[in-house]
Amino acid sequence: MAKYEAHPLYGVVSGAVDVKFDHAGAYETEDEAEIAVLDALCPLWVARVAEPQPEELAKKAPAPRKPSAK
């Protein structure tokens, strides 16, 4: 899944691809044709939002607690 941000209510029409961003300027898609069109517009008109990979989430384990100095 790819997530994009642009101006609110921004629209992209390119051939068979018709993309409309929501009121917050966000859009999510899994369609390869839409991803190709939106990636071609990056970074001038549209920004692709980076998603954390599952590996990165696993590496960010909580640090062990240090005992109190009593």
PyMOL commands that set and color helices and strands:
alter all, ss='L'
color gray80, all
select helices_A, chain A and resi 32-41+54-59
alter helices_A, ss='H'
color red, helices_A
select strands_A, chain A and resi 2-5+11-14+17-20+26-29+47-49
alter strands_A, ss='S'
color yellow, strands_A
deselect
rebuild
show_as cartoon
